[in-house]
Amino acid sequence: MSGATCTFCRIAEGTEPSQTIHEDDHTIAFLNVAQATEGHTLVVPRTHHRDLTEIPPDEAAHVMRATVEVSRRLVGALGAKGVNLWHASGETAWQSVFHFHIHVVPRYTDTDLTPPWTEVELPVESLRGLGAEIRRFQSAPRRLLS
């Protein structure tokens, strides 16, 4: 995808306005225009990768290092009592911008966000077959089916 068609690529190139709060050679972090809570920030690689299945592990590591730095800044500057990280890969998982990114959402109270799902705890033994199936799969970069 060219920078002309991807908003996050244009932000990384400096041709689209943003409120950048962190940048380095590999990543850029900017305030999300749709603030879930005050300080909600997106951390993106400068190189375009559609989602988690396409980003090389070394580039994902750069994004995570920047995410740690951004989280520390948000806690220190805004007095957040916690931070949620959110990532979605693929339309089915609610990805809406198809350039890999991590949301860093500062938390101030335990009611300032609504949990996105309800967990159902299962007996660990009931997960044996599922665990074996996943372990057998040999991963390779591939695009998610959306």
Steps between C-alpha positions, in 0.01 A plus 500: 500500500635840415529784745246692295225253591586415863433765763756353741768491226430868430532581871832310513620690190397834654250583225189452720456706819516325836578569862817292521613414851787262421705406197818317415656346188250213494177626656276798554238546773222757479179588678198319360243747359232278663606513868365202699652669807718809529839424343389203285801451271577287194847350454580401140802379306630748241495218242158386380387155615132416480466305827662271756536216250705716261731699729847345540579410864793747519273788392232388745768514772575864409129579530483332842805692625334825393175386664683458833646852468161651408331321792756643743449850359122476529515378859757765595353797315131432551496315829331193353459221753532230235525436126318267263662386178269409213576352161270363230606305190239449229151637448348220707711616795381863453810630320393820324833645380705241314846610613628306803454702819461469875259714699637622832201601713572669834266401781395735777216304663380143474182619329638735230486216240263209444660155457468383137407141589384276781736223600383145569747296703544141384669208676862489380465131400224592252756710307743210434382426142494868406851552637633199307342622174659846534843360593501279185456797267822639347460876467594703197405857413161505332210738456198447721182400326254780567 
